[in-house]
Amino acid sequence: MHIGVLGGTGPAGQGFALRLASVGFTVTVGSRSQERATEICTKLCDQWSGRDLKILPGDNAAAADAELVVVATPWDAAAPTVSAVADRLGGKVVLSMANALVRVGHEFVPLIPPRGSVAAWVQAAVPKAMVAAAMHHVPARELAELDHQLLGDVLVCSDHPAATDAVSELIAALPRLRPLDAGMLSSASAIEALTPVLLQINSRYKTRAGIQLTNIDLG
Ligand SMILES: NC(=O)c1ccc[n+]([C@@H]2O[C@H](COP(=O)([O-])OP(=O)(O)OC[C@H]3O[C@@H](n4cnc5c(N)ncnc54)[C@H](OP(=O)(O)O)[C@@H]3O)[C@@H](O)[C@H]2O)c1
């Protein structure tokens, strides 16, 4: 499958693109600037030259032409960014991984975006797409270290069962990440708002905590 990442030049988009490419997906790293995307793709391919990574540079429109599209921009840019390529997203699964938060002194504080979550705002901006929210709590730095084993649960929510399934399949392709169906897109508010709590914990305990839920047996 071909995945496109809007805003794929930041730490989160790069890390996710790298991980997806490491398990065989073809990934287009999208950007507002083709040059910046090319620079990032060259850096990633040089850094991991021993691996056969299919990571291609593009602008955000090229990334939106992929079969499944990830939104990895800052939260306030997510809906405007998908809006700009809305004509390419109809009928597609769009994965929103953005968290609305702000740092106030030493504290991380959740913000409430229009429609209650970034993912719901993105869905409203591209009503013909099927938006799923996921990947909010997996640290970019862990994604980017391909020699580091990921571990944890990834909460996935959407109003479209097909989007939950497609995104869950994508996540399940990454060894030791377990996708969990967290219900409809209204769950995105709580899922996104958990991120500043994790960042707070990371800061207190000087770690990169992820989440792992107990007593869920998927057989
Ligand atoms: N960092 C993490 O550990 C992590 C983990 C999970 C989820 N997330 C979420 O993933 C998202 C991206 O995180 P990040 O740290 O990678 O963010 P970032 O570096 O601030 O931004 C990512 C990319 O978005 C593009 N961008 C920036 N401002 C924009 C604007 N106004 N309009 C359109 N595009 C813009 C830029 O790409 P171009 O300049 O190339 O267009 C930038 O490289 C955030 O919402 C974050 O909450 C982060």
The ligand as a Tripos MOL2 file, in Angstrom:
@<TRIPOS>MOLECULE
LIG
   48    52     1     0     0
SMALL
NO_CHARGES

@<TRIPOS>ATOM
      1 N1          6.3840   14.6830   18.1360 N.am      1 LIG1
      2 C1          5.8030   13.5940   18.6280 C.2       1 LIG1
      3 O1          6.4090   12.8140   19.4000 O.2       1 LIG1
      4 C2          4.3920   13.2750   18.2090 C.ar      1 LIG1
      5 C3          3.8740   11.9940   18.4270 C.ar      1 LIG1
      6 C4          2.5570   11.7220   18.0290 C.ar      1 LIG1
      7 C5          1.8040   12.7290   17.4250 C.ar      1 LIG1
      8 N2          2.3530   13.9600   17.2530 N.ar      1 LIG1
      9 C6          1.5510   14.9910   16.5960 C.3       1 LIG1
     10 O2          1.9600   14.9990   15.2510 O.3       1 LIG1
     11 C7          1.8830   16.3360   14.7250 C.3       1 LIG1
     12 C8          3.2120   16.7140   14.1290 C.3       1 LIG1
     13 O3          4.1880   16.7610   15.1370 O.3       1 LIG1
     14 P1          5.6480   17.3430   14.8210 P.3       1 LIG1
     15 O4          6.3540   17.4300   16.0910 O.co2     1 LIG1
     16 O5          6.2380   16.5760   13.6980 O.co2     1 LIG1
     17 O6          5.2260   18.8280   14.3250 O.3       1 LIG1
     18 P2          6.0130   19.9840   13.5570 P.3       1 LIG1
     19 O7          7.4320   19.5840   13.3590 O.co2     1 LIG1
     20 O8          5.7640   21.2530   14.2910 O.co2     1 LIG1
     21 O9          5.2360   20.0840   12.1740 O.3       1 LIG1
     22 C9          5.2420   19.0380   11.2270 C.3       1 LIG1
     23 C10         5.2680   19.6200    9.8170 C.3       1 LIG1
     24 O10         4.0480   20.3150    9.5710 O.3       1 LIG1
     25 C11         4.2750   21.3200    8.5790 C.3       1 LIG1
     26 N3          3.6800   22.5800    9.0250 N.ar      1 LIG1
     27 C12         4.0980   23.3730   10.0570 C.ar      1 LIG1
     28 N4          3.3050   24.4560   10.1730 N.ar      1 LIG1
     29 C13         2.3820   24.3580    9.1840 C.ar      1 LIG1
     30 C14         1.2970   25.1850    8.7630 C.ar      1 LIG1
     31 N5          0.9880   26.3180    9.4120 N.pl3     1 LIG1
     32 N6          0.5590   24.7700    7.7120 N.ar      1 LIG1
     33 C15         0.8480   23.6020    7.0530 C.ar      1 LIG1
     34 N7          1.8780   22.7930    7.4040 N.ar      1 LIG1
     35 C16         2.6250   23.1550    8.4570 C.ar      1 LIG1
     36 C17         5.7780   21.4650    8.4340 C.3       1 LIG1
     37 O11         6.1490   20.8580    7.1990 O.3       1 LIG1
     38 P3          6.5610   21.7180    5.8990 P.3       1 LIG1
     39 O12         7.1630   23.0210    6.3940 O.co2     1 LIG1
     40 O13         7.5760   20.8360    5.2590 O.co2     1 LIG1
     41 O14         5.3080   21.8830    5.1250 O.co2     1 LIG1
     42 C18         6.3520   20.6600    9.5920 C.3       1 LIG1
     43 O15         7.5830   20.0400    9.2920 O.3       1 LIG1
     44 C19         1.5030   17.2560   15.8830 C.3       1 LIG1
     45 O16         0.1520   17.6100   15.7730 O.3       1 LIG1
     46 C20         1.7680   16.4080   17.1090 C.3       1 LIG1
     47 O17         0.8790   16.7220   18.1650 O.3       1 LIG1
     48 C21         3.6200   14.2540   17.6040 C.ar      1 LIG1
@<TRIPOS>BOND
     1     1     2 1
     2     2     3 2
     3     2     4 1
     4     4     5 ar
     5     4    48 ar
     6     5     6 ar
     7     6     7 ar
     8     7     8 ar
     9     8     9 1
    10     8    48 ar
    11     9    10 1
    12     9    46 1
    13    10    11 1
    14    11    12 1
    15    11    44 1
    16    12    13 1
    17    13    14 1
    18    14    15 2
    19    14    16 1
    20    14    17 1
    21    17    18 1
    22    18    19 2
    23    18    20 1
    24    18    21 1
    25    21    22 1
    26    22    23 1
    27    23    24 1
    28    23    42 1
    29    24    25 1
    30    25    26 1
    31    25    36 1
    32    26    27 ar
    33    26    35 ar
    34    27    28 ar
    35    28    29 ar
    36    29    30 ar
    37    29    35 ar
    38    30    31 1
    39    30    32 ar
    40    32    33 ar
    41    33    34 ar
    42    34    35 ar
    43    36    37 1
    44    36    42 1
    45    37    38 1
    46    38    39 2
    47    38    40 1
    48    38    41 1
    49    42    43 1
    50    44    45 1
    51    44    46 1
    52    46    47 1
@<TRIPOS>SUBSTRUCTURE
     1 LIG1         1 GROUP 0 **** ****
